[in-house]
Amino acid sequence: MFRYLRQYDMADMRDMLRNQRTAHRRTTASLEGKTVVISGSTSGVGLAAAREVARFGGRLVLLARNEAKGRAVCAELERDSGAEVSLHLADFARLADVRRVADELLDAVPRIDVLINSAGVHSTRRRETDEGHELVFCVNHLAPFLLTLRLLPKLRDGGAARIIQVNSQGHRFGGLDLADLDWRRRWYLGLLAYGASKTAQLLSVWELAERLAGSGVTVNAMHPGEVRTGIGLNNGPLYRWYQRRVLDRFLGDARVSGESLHTLAAAPELGGVSGRYFNRTHPEKPAPHALDRAVGARLWEMSMDLTGSSDDV
């Protein structure tokens, strides 16, 4: 993990530290008449984003794994903001679920103006999905990769749509190995597995941005800030105790993330910006290993194969 530190320029390190201390940018831009799809919408960053989108007039399409929680969020947004909200169920640990919900949206939603991929997971031990993928890599990279590609026709219909991948400074841990994406041969370390999934997500952002150039559709990634979320609560009791009793004391309110995502989704000056990484709303240079376009090109092809997608973007 520490070997990656040698890759950085000091100027990049200073920018990163300064961004952490600098307040995020805000906008009052309306989302009236816009349709915004958000995954991971029942807690943490996704819920904070949904509240901000509703507050600024957006029409919400929420993707959630838990129906009861999803319906409770819909009721809250309708009650508090008068928002138009619909709920679709999908478990991002099942790519078949992602394909199904994407097809539902293609049939049900006339156009998509903003797609926010916010669903995420962190695991302290290796877990495998029913389809044979390492859980963290599937939920954090393969599922949003597949959903995004399947929804591109509706995003193109919007004319000037925005795709936002909720990433993490955790990508700086590294861990991506194209010869062992599912951690079958290596000793599993939760932080490295999480870093690998977020590195993969970033590498795919650069590839997709290049393919979408000139289409009016943009794609960017963002670190949502050091905030309290539900990520990691799927782990054992010791980890959950540590997160609630120790980690959460040093973390801020997820509303910061929601406000930042509203800015990235609605600010007029960001309409044509694509292929960038933001620390909340501040442009930032990702880790050097997440900028390797040769690795990104190979990963893109592997991701296409693993998700059964076709490269006709």
C-alpha positions in Angstrom: 0.0 0.0 0.0 2.7 2.5 1.0 4.7 1.9 -2.2 2.0 4.0 -4.0 3.1 7.1 -2.1 6.3 7.2 -4.0 4.4 7.9 -7.2 3.1 11.3 -6.1 4.4 14.7 -6.8 4.5 16.9 -3.7 2.4 19.5 -5.5 -0.3 16.9 -6.0 -0.2 16.0 -2.4 -0.5 19.6 -1.3 -3.5 20.1 -3.6 -5.2 17.0 -2.1 -4.6 18.2 1.4 -5.8 21.7 0.6 -8.9 20.4 -1.1 -9.8 18.4 2.1 -9.7 21.7 4.1 -11.5 23.9 1.6 -15.3 24.2 1.7 -17.2 22.6 -1.2 -18.8 24.8 -3.8 -22.5 25.2 -3.8 -25.0 26.2 -6.5 -28.7 27.3 -6.5 -29.2 25.8 -10.0 -32.6 24.2 -10.4 -33.2 20.6 -11.5 -36.9 21.4 -12.4 -37.9 19.1 -15.2 -34.8 16.9 -14.9 -34.9 13.2 -14.3 -32.2 12.0 -11.9 -31.5 8.3 -11.3 -29.7 7.5 -8.1 -28.4 4.1 -6.9 -27.7 3.3 -3.3 -30.4 5.8 -2.4 -31.6 4.6 1.0 -28.6 5.7 3.1 -25.4 7.8 3.3 -24.3 9.6 0.2 -27.1 8.4 -2.1 -29.8 9.5 0.4 -28.2 12.9 0.9 -28.1 13.3 -2.9 -31.7 12.3 -3.2 -32.7 14.9 -0.7 -30.8 17.7 -2.5 -32.2 16.7 -5.9 -35.7 16.8 -4.4 -35.1 20.1 -2.8 -34.1 21.6 -6.1 -37.1 20.3 -8.0 -35.7 17.2 -9.7 -37.8 14.1 -10.7 -36.2 11.2 -8.8 -35.8 7.6 -9.9 -34.4 5.7 -6.9 -32.6 2.3 -7.1 -32.5 0.3 -3.9 -32.0 -3.2 -2.6 -34.3 -3.0 0.3 -37.9 -2.4 -0.6 -39.1 -1.2 2.9 -36.2 1.3 3.2 -36.8 2.5 -0.4 -40.5 3.1 0.1 -39.7 5.0 3.4 -37.3 7.3 1.5 -39.9 7.9 -1.2 -42.5 8.8 1.4 -40.0 11.2 3.1 -39.1 13.0 -0.2 -42.7 13.3 -1.3 -43.8 14.6 2.1 -40.9 17.0 2.7 -40.2 18.3 -0.8 -43.3 17.4 -2.9 -40.9 15.5 -5.2 -42.0 13.1 -7.9 -40.3 9.9 -6.9 -40.4 6.3 -8.3 -38.6 3.3 -6.8 -37.0 0.3 -8.6 -35.5 -2.6 -6.8 -32.1 -4.1 -7.6 -29.3 -5.8 -5.8 -25.9 -4.6 -7.2 -24.4 -7.9 -6.1 -26.4 -9.6 -8.9 -25.6 -8.4 -12.4 -28.8 -10.1 -13.6 -30.6 -7.7 -11.3 -28.8 -4.8 -12.8 -29.8 -5.9 -16.3 -33.4 -6.3 -15.3 -33.7 -2.9 -13.6 -31.9 -1.2 -16.6 -34.5 -2.7 -18.9 -37.3 -1.5 -16.6 -35.9 2.0 -16.8 -35.5 1.9 -20.5 -39.2 1.1 -20.7 -40.5 3.4 -17.9 -38.4 6.6 -18.1 -38.7 8.8 -21.2 -35.2 10.3 -20.7 -32.5 10.5 -18.0 -30.7 13.8 -17.4 -28.5 12.7 -14.5 -27.2 9.3 -13.4 -25.6 9.1 -10.0 -24.0 5.7 -9.2 -23.7 5.8 -5.5 -24.2 2.2 -4.3 -21.1 0.8 -2.6 -19.8 -1.8 -0.2 -16.6 -2.5 1.8 -15.9 -5.9 3.1 -13.2 -7.0 5.6 -13.2 -10.6 4.2 -13.5 -12.0 0.7 -17.1 -12.8 -0.3 -18.2 -14.1 -3.6 -21.5 -13.3 -5.3 -23.9 -15.9 -6.6 -22.5 -15.2 -10.1 -18.9 -15.8 -9.0 -17.5 -12.3 -8.7 -15.7 -10.9 -5.7 -18.4 -8.8 -3.9 -16.7 -5.5 -3.6 -15.5 -5.5 -7.2 -18.9 -6.4 -8.4 -20.9 -3.8 -6.4 -18.5 -0.9 -6.7 -17.3 -1.4 -10.3 -19.0 -4.0 -12.5 -22.6 -3.2 -11.5 -22.4 0.6 -12.1 -20.4 -0.1 -15.3 -23.1 -2.3 -16.6 -26.0 0.0 -15.5 -24.3 3.0 -17.1 -23.8 1.3 -20.5 -27.3 -0.1 -20.5 -28.8 3.4 -19.8 -26.8 5.3 -22.4 -29.7 5.5 -24.9 -31.8 7.3 -22.4 -28.9 9.5 -21.3 -28.3 10.4 -25.0 -32.0 11.3 -25.4 -31.5 14.0 -22.7 -29.1 15.8 -25.0 -26.8 17.1 -22.3 -26.9 14.4 -19.6 -24.4 13.9 -16.8 -23.1 10.7 -15.3 -21.5 10.9 -11.9 -19.6 8.0 -10.4 -19.3 8.3 -6.6 -15.7 7.2 -6.1 -13.4 7.6 -3.1 -10.0 8.6 -2.0 -9.8 4.9 -1.2 -8.7 4.4 -4.8 -5.3 5.6 -3.6 -4.8 2.3 -1.7 -4.4 0.6 -5.1 -4.8 -3.1 -5.2 -6.0 -3.6 -8.8 -4.5 -6.7 -10.5 -5.9 -7.5 -13.9 -4.7 -11.1 -13.5 -6.7 -11.5 -10.2 -9.7 -9.2 -10.3 -11.7 -11.5 -8.0 -8.9 -12.0 -5.4 -8.7 -15.8 -5.8 -4.9 -16.0 -5.8 -4.0 -13.2 -3.4 -4.4 -12.8 0.3 -7.6 -10.7 0.7 -7.2 -7.3 2.4 -10.4 -5.2 2.7 -8.7 -1.8 2.1 -6.9 -3.1 -1.0 -10.0 -4.7 -2.4 -11.9 -1.5 -1.9 -9.1 0.5 -3.5 -9.0 -1.9 -6.5 -12.7 -1.5 -7.1 -12.5 2.3 -7.0 -9.4 2.3 -9.2 -11.2 0.2 -11.7 -14.1 2.7 -11.6 -11.8 5.6 -12.3 -10.0 3.9 -15.1 -13.4 3.2 -16.8 -14.4 6.9 -16.4 -11.5 8.0 -18.6 -12.4 5.4 -21.2 -16.1 6.2 -21.2 -15.4 10.0 -21.4 -13.3 9.5 -24.5 -16.1 7.4 -26.1 -18.8 10.0 -25.3 -16.8 13.0 -26.5 -19.0 15.2 -28.6 -22.3 13.4 -27.6 -23.4 16.0 -25.0 -23.2 13.3 -22.3 -20.5 13.8 -19.7 -19.0 11.5 -17.1 -17.1 12.4 -14.0 -16.1 10.8 -10.7 -16.1 12.4 -7.2 -14.9 11.7 -3.7 -17.9 12.5 -1.5 -15.8 13.8 1.4 -15.1 12.2 4.8 -18.6 11.6 5.9 -20.7 9.2 7.9 -22.4 6.5 5.7 -23.7 3.0 6.1 -20.8 1.5 4.1 -19.0 -1.3 6.0 -22.0 -2.1 8.3 -22.3 -5.4 6.5 -19.2 -6.6 8.3 -18.9 -8.3 11.7 -19.8 -6.9 15.1 -16.2 -5.8 15.9 -15.9 -3.8 12.8 -19.4 -2.3 13.3 -18.5 -1.3 16.8 -15.2 0.3 15.6 -17.0 2.2 12.9 -19.8 3.5 15.1 -17.7 4.2 18.2 -14.4 5.4 16.7 -14.5 6.2 12.9 -17.8 8.0 12.9 -16.6 10.5 15.5 -14.1 11.9 13.0 -16.5 12.0 10.0 -18.9 14.7 8.9 -22.5 14.8 7.9 -23.3 13.2 4.5 -25.3 16.4 3.6 -21.9 17.8 2.4 -21.8 15.0 -0.2 -25.4 15.6 -1.3 -24.7 19.3 -1.8 -21.6 18.5 -3.8 -23.5 16.0 -6.0 -26.2 18.6 -6.6 -23.5 21.0 -7.7 -21.9 18.5 -10.1 -25.3 17.5 -11.4 -26.8 21.0 -11.9 -24.1 23.8 -12.0 -24.3 25.4 -15.5 -20.5 25.9 -15.6 -19.9 22.2 -15.3 -22.2 21.3 -18.2 -19.4 20.4 -20.6 -16.8 19.1 -18.1 -16.1 15.4 -18.6 -13.4 12.9 -17.6 -12.5 14.6 -14.4 -12.1 13.5 -10.7 -13.4 15.8 -8.0 -12.8 15.9 -4.3 -16.4 16.9 -3.5 -16.5 19.8 -6.0 -12.8 20.6 -6.3 -11.0 19.2 -9.4 -8.1 17.0 -8.2 -5.5 14.7 -9.7 -6.2 11.0 -8.9 -3.5 8.6 -7.9 -1.0 7.9 -10.7 -1.9 4.2 -10.9 -5.5 5.3 -11.6 -4.4 7.3 -14.7 -2.7 4.4 -16.5 -4.6 4.4 -19.8 -3.0 1.2 -21.0 -4.3 -0.6 -17.9 -7.6 1.2 -18.4 -8.0 0.0 -22.0 -7.4 -3.6 -20.9 -9.7 -3.3 -17.9 -12.5 -1.9 -20.2 -12.4 -4.9 -22.4 -12.4 -7.2 -19.4 -15.3 -5.4 -17.8 -17.2 -5.6 -21.1 -16.7 -9.3 -21.1 -17.6 -9.8 -17.4 -20.8 -7.9 -17.7 -21.8 -9.3 -21.1 -21.8 -5.8 -22.6 -21.0 -4.7 -26.2 -18.7 -1.8 -27.0 -21.0 0.2 -29.1 -21.1 3.3 -27.0 
